[in-house]
Amino acid sequence: MKDIALWNEGDWIAAIGAVFLFAVLAIGGVIATRKSEEFVGHPRGLFVLFYAEMWERFSYYGMRALLILYLTKFWLFSDGSSNLIYGAYTSLVYITPVLGGYLADRWLGQRKAVLFGGLVLALGHLFMAYEGLQGVTDPAVKQADPAIDVFWLALALIIVGSGFLKANISVIVGQLYKMTDTRRDAAYTIFYMGVNTGAALGTILVGYLGETIGWSWGFGLAGIGMVLGLVIFVVGKPALRGKGEPPKVLSRNHEFVLYGVGAASVAVIWFLIQYVDVIQTLLVISGIAMLLYTLYEAFKLPKEPRERMFAILFLIALNPLFWGLFEQAGGSLSLYTDKFVDRGGVPTSLFQSINPIYIVLFGPLFAGLWAWLGKKGLEPSAPAKFALALAQVGLGFLVFSWGAGSGDPAALTPVIFVFLIYMLHTTGELCLSPVGLSAMTRLSPLHLGSFIMGAWFYMTAVGNFVAGKIGEATGGESGIMDKAVTLSIYSKIGWVTVAAGVVVLAVSPIVRRWMHLDTLDDRVSDDDLEGRSTVGLEAQEAGVHPTTRTK
């Protein structure tokens, strides 16, 4: 045990993270044992999902904080190749929710999909703890080690598990509230705080163990976190009040066939993660197919729900631009921090905890701000918030490039500019991600709920792949990150994204009209399947068969 007098900044951060972790566990226990149906004005089921997702994000982001460093320092891939692998991995994490969402919508139900996904995820994280040859310095020899196939398998399991869990747990959150419930946006912000509490704790503790004690220690802790999330989800089932169940009773054989599809997809992903060019082709083809299917479904609907689908497509289309820049955090920005930032002895992976910590701090402020502006009739529309998000993520890169100053690798970048870029990216994220999740569940037809959420994550996947390509470019021709080249790229993408934000803000009034928020009301699935997406609450209460307000 290291003497406390010898602790550096990283040791103190990890210790504080551990104390905070125990505090979170204690609060979770109090909520779990409450008998009332609500807690702080929200259904108790929200906090079951909060804690389950918190632990899933603990494991995912903890592993993510180590991944780019693990690729470059343990498996000895070049900086450029590591960024591309990282981008391919994170993009696949966001593609598979389309499959998981579709199976849940049609047959499996969201709750069983989350449970299956959690089991696969736990297995994947535990496989990450297996290491191959130690002390090898030749990249060719290192990457010929048969243990790398176990590494690819671990990534494939995590990718498929995320596909079944990620979109579906977000859908269950929306199912706990009526469409007209004014608590919906606040609920997603609370849920998003759970995501980022787990991300912060995972990044600190998993990252610290992985960098200071050993890779397997960090990855092993990530696996334990996922198991804890599963336990909370299973024990908390009664608090979900029957939400997320299959649309119709499934036979056991049918259910196992669906799980078999999930298992078979692991083999497909194991192949894809090793051949990045195939992923790029897959993104293009499947993206076009998804667009055509969405338009096909949209044109079957009456005018208002059809235009809501157009608004959904507009918002979803902005995802690749935002996340392509934002996700530099786990790739090129992490490598830049490792090589060119005056870190003061703090392990590189711990800097990725800055974003989720900011989320936890700023999340309640933004939720309160939207509520306050809403009461005054001044709250920006969802597309306007997206415009603000793009402007802020672009500005973050401009501030960072300016603060980094010289392209001389010997001149270390002051650490304050790492905090500033994360702050601007975080405020941008709060204008886009929870707002987007809420918009997808509010605007989408019921029979396409999980598919639309899957499409949201799919376009996030495209953004992650774009992030990998940008990160690859920072490696230049040699594959080794160049400071001057990286800062030049950051400056260019910053200006382009700020300009895009201005354009989106200009067209946001048109998109807002497509949303038809004034006639959006509670919906029932039978009417929705017939194309009638809005239901009069007064008619329901009076016992009259619900109809749409407009044709």
N, C-alpha and C positions, 0 to 999 in steps of 0.2 A: 504494500500500500504506500503510495507516495505521501511523504510528509506534507501536511497542509501548508507549511511555510514555503514549499517549493511549487505549489500550484500556480499554473499560468491562467491566462484569461479563459482558454478553452476548458480547463478543468472546472473553473467556477461556473461557467455557462452550463456545463453538463450537470453539475451538482444542483443548480437551481432548477434545471429541467426535470430532474428526478423528483425533487420536492414538489414541484407543480404537478407532476404526474400522479403522485399519491393524493394530492388534494383533489384532483379531478376524479380519481377513483372513489374517494369518499363521498363527493357530491353525487356521483352517479348512483352509489348505493342508496343514498337517501331518497332520490327520485324513484328508483326501482321499487322501493318498499312502500311507497305512498299508496293509499287505498283510493284516493280521489281520482276522478277521470281527467282532471286538468291540473296543470302546474304553471304558475305565473301566467295564467290566461290562455294557455295553449293545451291541446290534447296531450296526455301523458305519452301517447304513442310517438309524438314528435321527438321526445327526448330518448326513447328507445332507439329510434332511427339515428338520432344525433350521436349517441354513444357507439352504436354499431359502426356507423360510417367513420366516426372519429378514429376507431382502432384500425379500420381498413386503410384509412389515409395515413395513420401512423406507420403501418407496414409499407405502404406504397411509396410515400415520400421519403421515408427513411432509407429504403433501398435505392430510390431515385437519386438521393443526395450522394450516394457512393458510386453509382453506376459509371459515370463518365471517368471518375478517378480509377475505378476498378479496371475499366477497359484499357486505360493508358498505362497504369502502373503495375497491374498484375498480369493482364493478358497481353500487354505490350503492343496494342494497336496504335497506329499513328493518331495524332490529334484530329486530323481530317476524317479518317475512317471511323474513329470513336464517335465523333459528332454525328456521322451518318447512321451508324448503328443505333445510337441513342435516339435519333429522330425516327428511325424505322420502328424501334420498339415502342416509343410513346405514341406514334401514329396508330399502330396496331391495337394498342390499349383502347383507343377511342373509336376504332372501326368495329370491333367485335360487339359493342352494345347494340348495333343494328340487328345482328343475329339474336342476341339475348333478348332484346326488346320485342322482336317479331314473335319468337317462340312464347314469350310471356303473354303477349297480347292475345294470341290465338288459342293457346292450349295450357301452358304451364302455370300462368299466374305469376305476379311479381314476387310474392313471398317465397315460393319454392325456387324461383330462379335466383333470388338473392342467396338463399341457403346453399344451393348447389354451387353458385359462384364463389361463395365464401370458402367452401371446402376445397375447391380447386386452387384458390388463391393461397390458402394456408400451406398446401402441399408445395406449390411453386416457391414460396418464400423459404420454406425449409430446405428445398433442394439447392437454393442459392448458397446455403452455408457450406456446401461441399466444395472443396478446393482441390486442384490438381497439383502438378509439379511445382515445387518451391525453389526459389533461388536461380531460376533459369533466366538468362539475359538475352538469349537469341530469340527474337520474335517468331521466326519460322518454327523453331523447336517447340516454343511455348504453345503456339496455336495448333500444333500437330498433336498435342496431348489429348487422348480420348476423353479426358474430363471436360473438355470444352463442349462436348455433346450434352453433358449433364447441365452445363450452364445454359445452352440454347433451350433445352427442355424446360428448365426453370423459368426462363423468360416466356416460353410458350404457355405454360400453365398459368402464369400471372396474367398474361394477355387474355386468355380465354375466361379465366375466373372474373376478371374485371368486366368482360363483356356481359356476363350474366348478372353481375351485381350492380354495376355503376348506374346505368340508366334506370333500372327497375326500382332501386331504393329511392331515387329522386321522385319517381312517379307515385310511390306510396305516400310520400310527404304530401303531395297535392291531393290525394284521395281522402286525406283526413279532414279536408276543408271543403265547404261549398264553393262554387265558382264565384259567388258574389261576396264571399267572406273577406272583409277588409284586412284580415290577419294574414292572408296568403303570402304577400311579399315579405312581411316581417318573419313569417315562419321559415321561408327559404333563406332569409338572412341569418336566422338563428342556426338553421341546419348548416349553412355555409361556414358559420363560426365553428361548428363541430368539426367540419372538414379540416379547417385550418388549425384548430387546436391540436388535432392529431398530427397534421403535417409538421407543425412546429416542434412538438415533442419527439416525433419520429426522427426528424432531421437532426435534432440536437443529440439525442441518446444513441440512435442507430449510427449516425455519422461519427460521433465521438468514439464509440466502441470500435467501429470499423477502421478508422484511421489511426487510432492510438494503441489498440490492443491486437486486433486482427480482423480481416475481412469477414471470416466466418462468424465471429462474435456479433458483429453488426447485423449481418443477414439473419442470423439465428434469432436475435431479438425481434426483428421485423416479423418473422414467422410466429413468434409467441404473441405478438400484438394482434395478428390476424385471428388467431384462435380465440383470444379474449373477445374480439368483436363478434365472432360467431356465437359464443356462449350468451352474450347479452341479447342478440337477436332472437335466439331460440327461447330464452327465459322470458323475454318481453313480448312474446306473441299475443297474450291476452290484451295488452294495451293497444294493439293495432285495430281492435274492434272489427275483425273480419275483413279488413282491407287487404287488397293484393292477392285474393284467392283466385283460383282458376275460373275462367268464364263459364265452364261447365265441368261436371264431374269427369275425372280422367280415370281410365282403367290403369291398373298397375303396369301392365305390359306397355301401354301407350306412353306412360310416364318414363319408363326405362328406355324406350326408343329415343325420347327427347334427350335424356341424359347421354345416350350413346352418340347422338349428333354432337353434343358438346365435347365428349371425349375424342371423337374422330377429328374435330376441328383443331385439337392440340397438335396432332401430327401435321396438319396442313400449316399451322402457324410455325411449327418447328422448322419446316422447310423454308417458309417465307422469310423468317427473320435472318436467315443466312444469305439470302439473295435479294438485296435491297432494290435492284432494278425491277424485279418482278413486282415489288410492292408499289412502285411508282406507276406501273402499267395498271395494276389492280385498282389503284385510287382513281385513275382517270375513267376506266371502264365502269366501275361500280358507281362512281359519282354521277355519270351520265344516266345510268340505269335508274338510280335513286331519284334523280330529277324528273325523269320521264314518268316514273310511277307516281310521284307526288303530284305532278301536273294532271295525270290521268284521274287520280282521286279528287283533285280540286275541281276539275271541270264537271264532275258528277254532282257537285253541290250547288245549292242556290247562290245568289249573288253575294250575300254578306259572308257566309262561311267560306265561299270561294276566295273572296278578297282577303279574308283572314289568312288563308293558306298562302296567298301572295306575300302578305306581310311576314309570315313565318320564313318563307324562302329568302326574302330580303335580309332579315336579321341573321339567318343561318349563313348566308353568303359572306357576311363580314367576319365570321369566325377565323378563316385561314389567315387573314391579314393580321388580326390581333394576336392570335396564339403563335403565329410564325415568329413574331418579335418577342412576345412575352416568354416563350419557352426557351429562349437563349439562356435563361436562368440556370437550367440544369445541364446545359451543354457548353457553348462557347464562353458564356459569362463566368461559369464555374472554373473553366480552364484559365481564363484571363485572370481571375482572382487568385488562382493558385500560382501563376507565373509572374504577374506584373503588379500586384497590389500589396501595399505595406500592411500585412495582416496582423502584425504584432504577436505572432506565435499561435494565433487561433487556427484550428484545423479548417481547411477550405470548406468542407461539407457543411459546417455550422452556419456559414453565411446564407445558405439557402433557407434557414429558419427565419430570416428577416421578413420575407414576404408573408408567411402565415401569421407571424406575430403581429405585423401591421394589420392584417385582416381582423384578428381578434380585437385589436385596439380600436380600429376605425369602423368595423362592421356596425356596432350599435350606433355610432355617430351618423353613418349614412342612412341606416334604417330610420332613425329619428328625424333626419333631415328630409327624407322623402315624405314621411308622415306629416311633418310640419308644413312643407310646401304643398302637399296634397290638400290639407285643410284650407289653405289660402287659394287653392286653384292654380298654383304656380309650379306644380311638379312637372319636370320634363317628361316627355313621352319616352317609351322604350327606345325608339330609333334615335332620339336626341341624346339619350344617355349613352348609346353605342357610339355616337359621334364624339362625345366627351372622352370615352374610353380610348378611342383611336388617337385622339390628340394627345392624351397624357402618356400613352405608351411610346409614341414617337418622340415627345418632348424628353422623356426619360433618357433615350439614347443620345439626344442632342446635348443634354446637360452632362452626361457621362463622358462623351467625346471631348467636350470643352474642358471638363475638369481633369481629364487624363493628361492633357497638355501634349508634351513631346511624344513622338513615336519611338524614342530611344528606350530600348528594353531595360537599360540600367536605371532609368528614372521611374521609380515605383509610383503608382497612382495612389493618392491619399484615400484611405479607407472610407472617408465621409461620402465620397461619390458613389460607392457601392450602396450605401444606405439611401442616398438620394434617388438612384435609379430604381431601387426596389420600392421606395415610397411612391414615386410617380406611377410605376407599373401597378402597384397595389390599389391606388385610388382609381386607376383606370379599370382594373379588374372588378372592383366593387360597382362600377357603373355598367358592367357588361355581364358578368357571369351569373350572379343571383337573379338579376333582372331578366336575363335570357331564359334561365330555368323556369322562372315564373311565367314568362310570356309563352313558352312552349306548351305548358300545361293548361294555360287559360285559353289560348287561341286554337289549339288543335282539336279536331273532332274526336269524340271519345274512342271510336273504334280504331283510331290511329295514334292514340296517346303515346304508347311506348315506342312506336315506330318513329314518330316525330322527335321524341327525346333521343332516340338512337341516331337520327339524322343530325341532330344538334351536335352530338358527340362525334359523329362521323366527320363533320366539317372541322371540328376541333382536331381530329386526326390528320386531316389534310394540312392544317396549320402546323402540327407537330412535325410532319414530314418536311414541310417548307423550312421549319426551324433547323432541321438536320442539314438541309442543303445550304442554308446560310452559314451554319456552323462549319460545314465542310469547307466553304469558301474562305473562312478565316485561317485555314491551314495553308492556304496558298498552294503553289505547285509542289512544294516539298512535303506537304502533309503536316508540317510542324507550325503551330500558331505563330504568326508574326504580329507584333503589337501595332505597327503602323498600318498594316493591311486591315486588321480588325477594327481599329478606330475609324478608318475611312469607310468601311462597310457600315458600321454603326451610324455614322453621320448621314450617309445616303438613305438608309432605310428610315431613319428618324424623320427627315424632311418629307419623304414620300407619304409616310403615315399621317403626319400632321395635316398635309394637304387633303388626304382622303377623308379625315375627320371633318374638315370644312365642307366638303362636298356632301357627305352624309347628313350633316346638320341642315344643309340647304334643302334636301329632299325629304327630311323627316316629317314635315306636315302632311305630305301625300301618303306616306306609309302609315301615319297615325290614322288617317281617314279609313284606310283599308282595314284597320283593326276593329272598327265599329264597336268601340267599348261601351257606347251608350245603350246598345241593345244586347250586350253580352250578359247572359244570365245562366242559371243552373241548367244542366242538360241531363237527359236520360238516354241510355244507350240505344234503346229501340228507335227513338226518334232520330238519334244521331246517325244510325245506320241507314235511315231513309233520306238522309241529307238535311234533316232539320236540326241545326246545331244549337238553337237557343230555345229556352223553355220559360214561359211566364210563371213566375213563382205564385202570383195571385191566383192563376188558374189552378195550379196544383193544390193550393190551400183550400180552394173552393170545391175541389173534387172534380173539376172540369178537365177533360183530356187536353194535355198541353199542346200548344201549337207555336210555330215561330211567329215573331212579331212582324216580320216583313217577308215578302216573297222574292 
